[in-house]
Amino acid sequence: MDYSQILDQLRSGELDEFVVTAKEFSDFYVVWRDYPYQNAIRGTAERGGIITYTAKDDEAS
């Protein structure tokens, strides 16, 4: 899975959200830690190790 492309799609508005499971997180994190636009994306943790990533609302920042 191309996590970098998915993060870019979130940031641009092509995707509304992206869900990462606990099982996928270690692979995702390798891309996330070097992603230059982390401040444009919000992750919300849920029960069971699920994280939902969405683009931050510019008006709320």
Buried (B, 14 or more C-beta within 10 A) or exposed (E): EEBEEBBBBBBEEEBEEBEBEEEBBEEBEEBBEEBEEEEBBBEEEEEEEBBEBBBEEEEEE
